């Protein structure tokens, strides 16, 4: 047995309260190395009296990666405290006890020692990671406000171009605004989505508004506070939640604070609001507007127009936390999406979480993090992150074809085991966004492939998000091309794709509970046929998805009633890029 591969960490995603009195315990072992794992557990103070190490609880071998197997079990304790360890049996029939001090022979001499066990000292409900229940039932829709719809031409900025008259450059304006969103609420209702995620709407210089000037004001190009309050109220009447984008990593260089620094240098009262390495704050222009070199202050990426905020500064912290509370209390928003969240200190985010929770119950906090994110998802900072690492694996196998099916399954399973189950249920799954090429462009304009990868993504734990225009099969390369004007002329819309998305959203919302909470069971990963069968199971209910990633049609025997399908023929063959999703009760 490869004992070096055995791993567990108490009070982490390996051991956590899932419900008030229910613990989830996980153990990692080398792949195909262990045939049985038992949890030895009991009350911390009754080991000698009850000899509970003689009453093992068998763990389930659940998910597998390229290198590891994960074993899981759910259990509880009447006095809300637990000591526990693991009896591990290898395929070679060797047996060990694994606990807080590592590996020992699985013998009474070691099993009866209290200090050899991991501890959950007390089940503190206040420390349990709690995700808002409403999020699990949400299908989000992302809006880039400047490009969604121009509902009020009176607030168009100078030089506004006719709607959709050209593919966008970085400095173009087309007049999109909040009135345009308000005018199209029926579109969201017809589509079936129940969450709107807005890219920044606060006063800023650019069309994307990630270079904030004033966090307390709606950008006048978009409207005003009265209009936004009306928009939120009308969305809430339709059961649609609202998420705003907060840019707290950096500010715009046209903000009054930064302008004061440029004018007064080290003597500015805002000098410590930023990370300035040398005065005067300066840079040399690079190849385009958003690029520079020899920058004497810290910025987002290498963009000189976005100086980085010093969130450890008490004045900065107070200012930003006031903003966090203001938009919740005054406008009743339901969620914050946090831009460049991984480059802001953890201390700030912990205080941010406390402010948001105090302002509104069941508030959703979404961090923009593109990589593994355990340290932000322990329950005291974010509710979830934009799950790029997860959906990159899906896109890599289905669309880009740069990883194998085996690698995709391994990566999906690894990502799921990085986080608590309640976290996985509300992770934000995106196939494209304002920061990526559109999914149809990645799929080389293959609409069947787009439908297939969307269906597979909607089958996953976490909550899906539609990037505006995908429902009409819009295309776009990397930013700024992915930020084209929304297509509102019906003759230019792909109504077949829109009908598909309506069915897809309905499927996700109709089966939200099993799709968010159900087990992941890889029934079949057929490398020869390039076919995957994935089952989602909760109690006696099953949702089963069949996906053909190969170049040939495959004969298919399906179980249950068909809910959603594309490329499934009358003679029971699944075409290349086809899928079938069924249900069993």
Secondary structure as UniProt FT lines:
FT   HELIX           3..5
FT   TURN            13..14
FT   STRAND          15..19
FT   TURN            20..21
FT   STRAND          22..30
FT   TURN            31..32
FT   STRAND          34..42
FT   TURN            44..45
FT   HELIX           47..50
FT   HELIX           52..54
FT   STRAND          57..58
FT   STRAND          60..64
FT   STRAND          68..75
FT   TURN            78..79
FT   STRAND          82..90
FT   TURN            91..92
FT   STRAND          95..99
FT   TURN            100..101
FT   STRAND          102..105
FT   HELIX           108..111
FT   HELIX           114..116
FT   STRAND          118..120
FT   HELIX           125..127
FT   HELIX           133..137
FT   STRAND          140..143
FT   HELIX           145..147
FT   HELIX           153..155
FT   TURN            158..159
FT   TURN            163..164
FT   TURN            170..171
FT   HELIX           178..183
FT   HELIX           185..191
FT   STRAND          195..198
FT   STRAND          202..204
FT   STRAND          212..218
FT   TURN            220..222
FT   HELIX           225..237
FT   TURN            238..239
FT   STRAND          241..246
FT   TURN            253..254
FT   HELIX           256..264
FT   HELIX           265..267
FT   TURN            269..270
FT   HELIX           271..273
FT   STRAND          284..285
FT   TURN            289..290
FT   STRAND          292..293
FT   TURN            301..302
FT   TURN            304..305
FT   STRAND          307..309
FT   TURN            311..312
FT   HELIX           314..331
FT   STRAND          335..338
FT   TURN            339..340
FT   HELIX           341..343
FT   HELIX           346..359
FT   TURN            361..362
FT   STRAND          364..367
FT   HELIX           374..376
FT   STRAND          384..386
FT   HELIX           388..398
FT   HELIX           405..417
FT   HELIX           421..424
FT   TURN            425..426
FT   STRAND          428..429
FT   TURN            434..435
FT   HELIX           439..442
FT   TURN            443..445
FT   HELIX           447..458
FT   STRAND          463..467
FT   TURN            468..469
FT   HELIX           470..472
FT   TURN            479..480
FT   HELIX           481..483
FT   HELIX           490..492
FT   HELIX           495..510
FT   HELIX           512..517
FT   STRAND          519..526
FT   TURN            527..530
FT   STRAND          531..538
FT   TURN            539..540
FT   STRAND          541..548
FT   STRAND          554..555
FT   STRAND          561..568
FT   TURN            570..571
FT   STRAND          573..584
//
